[in-house]
Amino acid sequence: MMIWIYRLLFPFVLLATAPYYLWRMRRRGGYGDGFWHRFGLPPRLQARRTGVRRVWLQAVSVGEMLAVEPIVHALGADGIEVMLTTTTSTGYRVAADRLPAHVCGIAYFPVDWMPFSSRAWARILPDLAIVTEGERWPEHMHQAKCRGVPVLCINARISDRSFRRLRRFPAAAAFVLDGMTRLLAGSAQDARRFREMGYPADRITVTGNIKLDVKIPRLDEGGRAKLRLELGLAEGRLVLLGSSTWPGEEEALVDALLAARSTGVGCSLLLVPRHAERRAEVEKLLMATGLSFHMRSQGAAPGPVDVAVGDTTGELRAMTQLADVVFVGKSLAPHTEGQTPVEAAALGRPILFGPGMGNFRSIARDLLERGAARSVADAADLCDQAAALLRDPARRELFSAAASSWRGDNGGAVDRTLAAIRGELGTA
């Protein structure tokens, strides 16, 4: 009954929200290629080969795509066909750049309405469907159930907001979780929340967060020097990085740069907005400050600048390797969810973030307890803490050692996740 209510209401919700999403897609750009995939028309795949298993793996955007990369490689090496879908244009570009040799196809995930979802399922015909993190699409899971195809949610998590809402409406919680065959929880806290929402405990396995197993290609000294030069970051200056920043945080980081400089610290600011299409907004802000700046999307900087802006996709990991202190975005009020601090910790960078780290609460708590990160209360506190860290190399070294130690103690999630996937496919 619930699925039919969903199917009847979905077109009206889709029509009401389509103008906003189409505007956002146009603003971000890059959605022209493969646009019809969303209507259940992914590229046609080769005919199924006898004895070869096929997996449909959905990874929402860039972060999830990078996290599943080792899983895609391993499944491909096992001789398993992987059909890889994503939701965003940036995720699609990362998949197309990095993974075409390891998959049987790449497409956008279909809109979750029966005609589109059913058509995509008929084309892909997987033996196993895998979704990542917080994705729970009712029609997608219902199509799997009708076809007798198991659905695994890997790195499964539930945000504070979703947990509060679904606990108030048990019927809705049962509906969105019903189609999941198994949840591979990213943390013990997430596993506990799923149990409290009524999901069977025997179908939950804590495999850990696969993003903690991220393998980041390290730049050598020449590579770092080249990137610094291209960005306009003067040699010999410390770098304060704003990682995946959201509105309001760029201004706070500019203030932090000025505060650090006022204490005699020679430093530059590297801003990497979470959404590159905000470049015009960030550029306008920086023009008003009187500071020199350069946008990465415009090519190599003509010379050193006060502020470099990484308004491109897929370069944050490389840019993080230039940082002496990292501020993790979407964490200062009014933002409450936070961006991932994992890459910065994996690279051993001292980390600052605001109080709003809801989507990474357990990771943030662990980093704080280990002494690898410091929470700042607001923009003024960010200025004080960033300046203090930038002028204290011994303290930065302590942060870095703690981050590296934390990273070393939290590996293995990819192997545990792969074991569960192989077990479900009968290839273990």
N, C-alpha and C positions, 0 to 999 in steps of 0.2 A: 504493500500500500504506500509506504513512504517514498519508494522510488518513483511511483506514478505521480505523487504530489510534486516531487522534485522536477520530474519531466514536464509537468504542466506549467509550473511556475518559472522554470528556467528561461524560456524564450522572452518573457516579459522583463525579467531581470537583465537579460542580455541586451535587449533593446534599450533599456533605461541607462545602462552603463556603457554601451558601445561608444557613444560620442567621446566620453572621457578616455577610454582605453585607446581608441583610434587616434585621438590627439596626442596621447602620451607616446604611442608607437611612432607617429610621425615625427615627434620631437626628438626621440632617441635615434631614429633613422635605422636603416639597414634591414627593414622588414619586407622589402619588395621581393627579394628572392625567397621562394618557398612560402609565400603568403597563403596559398591555397592548401598547404598542409593542414592548416588550422580547421579546415572544413572536412577533414577526414580523407584527404587526398595526398598522403605521403608518397614519395617515389616508389614505384613498383619494385619489389625485390625479386631476386632470382627464385625459381621454384625450390621448395623445400627439398633438401637432399636426405635420402634414407639414412636414419641413424644419427643425424646431426641435430642437436638441440638448438633452439632459438630463444633468446631472451630479449624482452622489450624493457629497456632501461630509460627511465625519465629522470633527468637532472635539471632543475629549474633554471639556473643561471650560471655565471662564471664560477662562483665559489664551489657549487655542487659539482660542476663539470670537472674542475681541477681535482676535487676530492675523489671522484669515481675513476679518474684516469688509470690508476694502477689496477683497479678492479676490471676495467675494460681490457687492459693489456693481458691480465692473467686469464680471463675467460677466452679471449681470442687465442691465446697460446694453448688453451685446453681444446681448441677446435670447436668452440661454441660460437654460434652466430649472435652478434649483438646488434639490435636495432636501437639506435640512440636518439632520443628526442629531448627537446629543451623548450623553454617557454620564451626566453628573451633573445633578442638579436645578438647581444653580446655573448650569451652562452652558445648560440649557434656558430658564431665566428670562431670561438675557441675550439669547439668540436671540429669544425671544418679545417682549422689550421693544424690541430694536433692529433686527431684520432681517425682520419678516414681510412688509414691502412689497417685498422684494428676492428672495424665494424662493417656490417653488411649494408648499413644505410644510416643517414642522418636526416632528421626532419624536425619541424615544430610539432609540439604536442597539440592534439586536436581540442577544440572547444568541447567542454564536457556536456554536450547535448546528444541525445540518443542517435539521431541520424548521422552526426559527424563521428561520434565515438565508435558506433557500430561499423561504419564504413572503414575506419582506420584499423579496427581489429580484424576485419575480414581481409585486409591487405597484408597485415603484418603476421598474423597467425603464430603468436609466440607460444612456447611451452611454459614460460614463466614471465610474470610481469614484476618489475622492481620499480618502486618509487623511493624518493629520498626525503628524509627529514620530516617536514610538516605537511606533505602533500597527501590529501585524502579526498580524491575526486569520486563522488558517489557513482556516476554513470560508468566511469572507467572501471571501477571495481565490480560493478554489477555485470558489465560485459564479461569480465574475467570469470565471475561466478557462473554465469550462464554457459560458458564454454568449458567449465571445469579446469580453469587455469589458476594456479596458486598465485597470490600476490604477496611479495615481501616488501616491507618498508624498512630500508636500511638507514642507519644513523637516525632512527626515529626519535623525534622530540616533539614537545608541545610547549608552546609559549605560555607565559603567565596569563596573558589576556585570553587565549583560547581555553586554557584550563579553567579559568574562572567562569567563562561563559558556558562551557559544556557541562561543568558540574551542576550548574543551575537547571540544565535541560537534559536529563538522563536519556530521554528518547532520541534527542538529536545526537548525543554522544554515541549511543548504540548504532544509530544509522550510519554515521561517518566512519565508524570502526568496524562495522559488520563484515565488510568485504575483504578485510586484511586477513590473510592466512597466518602470517607471523610478523611480529614486530621485533626488529633488532635494535634495541634501545641504545642511544648514544651515551646515556649515563644512568646511574642507579636512581637518580631523582626522576628522570623521565619514565623509567620503568614503574616506579611507585605511583606516579600520576596516572599512567594508563591503567594500572590495577584499580586505583580508586575510582576510575571512570567506568569500571565494570568489565574491562577487557580480561579474558582468561589468563591467569598467571602462567599457566603451562605453555602458552603460546608467545611468551615474552622472553627474550634472551638479551642480556646486557653484553653487547659486543664492544662497546666503547665508541668513541667519536673518531670516524675515519679521517677527519680533517687533522687530527693530531699526528697521523702517519704521513702527512704530506712530505713529499720529497722535493726540495727546492733546489734547482740548479744554482750553484754558487758562481758568482762572477769572480774572475781572478783580478789581480791588481790592475791589469791593463783594462779589463772590462769596466771596472768601477770608475777608473779615471776617464774613460771615454764617455760613459753615461753622465758623469758629473759635468764634463765639458759641454755635452749636448744640452743638458738642462740649464746650464748657466750657474751652477753651484761652484763658487770659487774654491780652489784648492786651499786647504788649511783652515777653512771655516767649519765649525760644527753644523750639523743639520738637524733641525726639528721637523719631523714628518707628521702631517695630518693625514691619517690613513682612513680612506673611505668616509670623508666628511659629509655632513648634511648642513642644510641652511642654518646660519647662526654660528656654526663652529669655525668657519673660515675667519670670521671677524675676531673671534676669541683667540685664535692662533696668531693672527697678526698682532694683537695686543701682547700675546706671550712673547713673540719675537722682539717687539720693542722693549718689553720689560727685561728680557735677558740682555739685550744690547745695552740697556741703561746701567747694567751692573758691570759692564766691561767685557762681556762675552762676545767673541767674534763668531757670529752664527748666521745662517740663512734658513729660510722656511721653504719646505717642499709640501705643497698641497696636492692631494689626490682625491678629488671629489668622488663620492660613491657613484654618481651618475655624470658621465662626461658631457651630457647635453646641457648641464648647468654652466658650461664654460662662460657664456655671455654674462650670466649673473655674477660669477666669481670675478670675471674681468672688470665689470663695473665697480665692484667693491674695491678691488685693488687700485683702480685708477683714482679713486677718491682718497686713498691713503698717501699718495705721493711717492710710494716705494716703487723701485724698478721691478719689473716682473717679465716673465716669458711663458707663453703657452706651449706645451710640448707638441700639440697638434700642428703648430706652425713650423715645425722642423727644428734644426739646431739653433740654439741661442747665439746671438752675435757676440755675446760677452757675458761676464758675471752679472747676476741680478740679485736683488734682495729676496725675491720670492719666485720659485719655479712652480708651475702648475702642471701636474701630470694628467691632462685631460684626454687620455687615451685609454684603450682597453687592453688588459692582459699584462701590464708592466709593473703592477704594484709590488710583486715579489722582488723584482730586480731593484726597484727604487728603495724598497725597505732596507736593502743592503748598504745604502748610502747613509742611513739614518743613525744618529747618535742617541736620539730620544724619539719615541713614537707615541703620538696620541691617537687612540682608537675612536673613530667617529660614531655618530648616532647615539652618543651616550650623555651629552649635556642636555639639560631641559630646554625645550619641551620633549625632546626625544627620550625614549625609554627602553628601546630594544637592543641597541648596541650593534656594532659590527664585530667580526671575528678578530680576536687578538692572537690567534694561533700562529699565523705566519710570522708575526713579529717575535713571538716567544721562541718559535723554532729557529729563528735566526739569532737568538740571544740578544735581542734589543731591549733596553729599558722601556717599560710601558707605563703610560698614563691613560686612564679613562674616567669618564664621568660616572655618576650614580646609576644611569640608565642602561644597564647591561642585561636586560631581562632575557634575551635570547641566548645569552652565554653566561648565565648566572653561575653555574657550577664551575665552569672554566675560570671565570673572573675570580671567584672565591678562592679557587686553588692557587691561582697566580698571586693573589694577595697574601695568602697564608704562607706561601713559599718565599715571599720577599722579592718576587719577580716583577711586581706591578704596584702601582699606587693609585688609589682612587682620589679624584678631585671633586670637590663639592659643587663648584660652579666655575664660571669663566675667570673670576678673580683668583680663585685658588689654582686654576690651571696656569695662570701667569706666574704665580709664586713657585709652584712645584716644578714647572718646566725650567724656569731660570735657575732654581737651586740645583737641579740635576745637571744642567748644561755646564755649570761652573764647578762641578764636583766629580772629576774623573774616577776617583776611588769608589764613590757611591754608584756610579754608572756600572763599574766593573762588578760590583756585588749583585746588582740587578741582573746583569747579563749572565753571570754564573748561575744564579738561581733559575733563570728562564731556561737555560740549556739543560740544567738538571731536571727540571719539571718535564721538559720535552722528552728526555731520555727515559723517564719513568712512566710515560703514558703512551707508549707505542704498542703495536700489535693488533689494533682494531681492524685493519684491512685484512690481515690473515684470518682473524676470527669471523669476519663478515664473509670472506670467500669460502670458508669451511661451511658456513650455513647455506650459502647459495649452492655450492656443489652438492651438499646433502639433499637439498630440495630438488635438484636436477637429477639426482641419482648418479652423479659422476665423482663422488668423493672417493 
